[in-house]
Amino acid sequence: MSRKIFGTDGVRGKANAYPMTAEMALKLGAAAGRYFRRGGQEHHRVVIGKDTRLSGYMLENALTAGLTSTGMNVLLLGPVPTPAVGFLTRSMRADLGIMISASHNPAHDNGIKFFGPDGFKLSDEAEAEIEAMLSDEIQLAAPESIGRARRIDDGRGRYVEYAKTTFPAGLRLDGLKVVIDCANGAAYRAAPDVLWELGAEVIPIGVEPDGTNINDGVGSTHPRVCARAVLKHKADLGITLDGDADRVMIVDETGAIANGDQIMALMASRWAEQGKLRGGALVATVMSNLGLEKFLQGRGLSLERTAVGDRYVVERMRQKGFNLGGEQSGHIVMTDYATTGDGLIAGLQFLAAMRESGRLASDLVHQFQPVPQLLKNVRYAQGADPLAKASVKQEIADAEKRLAGSGRVLIRKSGTEPLIRVMAEAEDEQVLLEVVDGIVAAVEKAA
């Protein structure tokens, strides 16, 4: 079954343009409601969270209308992080969870992510079935069976309390000054509250959302802002999240920035020493640096690689029983604590490492020397397929031959935008540049 609107992380696009319209959200809500009520049982419920985008109001109302029209009872959480939706779906015994967010994308985009009753994102197969229902007439509930909707005022508070339980009992953050950048997004209240309640002196930035400034020059896609704040305030650590708080970057007291690979390396080595790393492996995507793989091998650990997308990381973790995984971009998945990437809880784990080791952040953020890596994006017209061109295939084959044994090439289409991502790694930076630029030129010509 071909998929038309679901990408690697739900449905995403420009707000008020197909497929991110109120009409489509209503249809998706009705289709999802019918999918989860196929057994005919009554009293099904769904929780809906959102980030701080202006279009979230429109999509929330449309989804609610579609869901209640098929008999689902809707619990509205308001602005909460994506991992909070996963947690609360399970905690509140809901049949479905929905997060309205386009994650790290600009405010003019939005998206809809679905979670199953176990708090994990829906499988590709489930999403395909829901999408297939869009082309059919959806059976609506009888008038007396239309669902109800209500606001849940303490959803954020429940998540705050849970997040604190993931920090080691008996430890506090007294004496630590922490900058927290919330990207004017979903965690703008929850993240500073958690850190303050654990005893830290908190310097919050990116906590003034206005509906249009999410991820705008702040957050994990702009970590230099957090780095400057760390230096200005002489802070011990900076934690910078993205718009829905499922990604994180760490900034040490010198302003150095650690991406997801370095954070995962620290956690994998610590958990292995503590006997907490299940399966002796870390799950990451094909984008993670070769340096991470070598670091793990040196400690007798292995790296399991998946396709890009935290959903595929989680699927591999669940299939093989691993409990740590993530992406270079900052998704850190710890299934002991959360069903999806959780930037705040990952930040708390880093703070726990500082407290337990008595070391500075700068002693912990640089776990391995990365192999030089270069990533460039090429935009192409919808419907085109530059990667099918013989000239592009030949350029890629030549690059792979040139890097054989000393690096690697990874070419892939974005799951959310009409972009081709050209990435390579090589010890020789000049060769790296030549290889990537050669492939980019070939793709641009074909596009």
Secondary structure, DSSP 8 states (H G I E B T S, - for coil): ---SSEETTEEEEETTSTTSSHHHHHHHHHHHHHHHTTT--S--EEEEEE-S-THHHHHHHHHHHHHHHTT-EEEEEEE--HHHHHHHHHHTT-SEEEEE--TTS-TTEEEEEEE-TTSSB--HHHHHHHHHHTTS------GGG---EEE-TTHHHHHHHHHHHTS-TT---TT-EEEEE-TTSTTTTHHHHHHHHTT-EEEEES----SS-TTSS-STTSHHHHHHHHHHHT-SEEEEE-TTSSBEEEE-TTS-EE-HHHHHHHHHHHHHHTT--GGGEEEEETTS-HHHHHHHHTTT-EEEEE-SSHHHHHHHHHHHT--EEE-TTSBEEETTT-SS--HHHHHHHHHHHHHHHT--GGGTS--S----EEEEEEE--TT--GGGSHHHHHHHHHHHHHHTTTEEEEEEE-SSSSEEEEEEEESSHHHHHHHHHHHHHHHHHH-
